[in-house]
């Protein structure tokens, strides 16, 4: 599929948004677009999708590997001083999930998976946090670049509207 870079965030260093807007020519049919929500509520069920290398390495279809899904819940939405909201959740992500969607059970995008952190506490217990950039920040980026997209509330059952 041929794509052209339309826009990207200027500073994608740690702690800043890392979005790119691509124009796709000859889009294969049928394609179902995900509506983009806003910040999800705490404890909402979410699902991460992506192509983690350790899983796709064993996929017989190397050209177009199968999407890997995982589920979890939103733990918290942390608003940063720079205006970014990070969605911390429990849907397993790993290298290869970066840039993949974080969606709720209604199929609304509530975040863009970006990274995970692990650490050991004083009792050698492993703590893990999984992060996504919020859908609100994605919408701001798309609006700034005059991109068309479909919106929906992150609360299931709300009616979707088109922008």
ABEGO torsion letter per residue (X at the ends): XBBBBABBBABABBGBBBBBBBBBBGBBOBBBBBBBBBBBBBGBBBBBBEBBAAAAAABABAABBBBBBBBBBBABBBBBAAGBBBBBBABBBBBGABGBBBBBAAGBBABBBABBBBBBBAAGBBBBBBBBBBAAAAAAAAAAAGBBBBBBBABBGBBBBBX
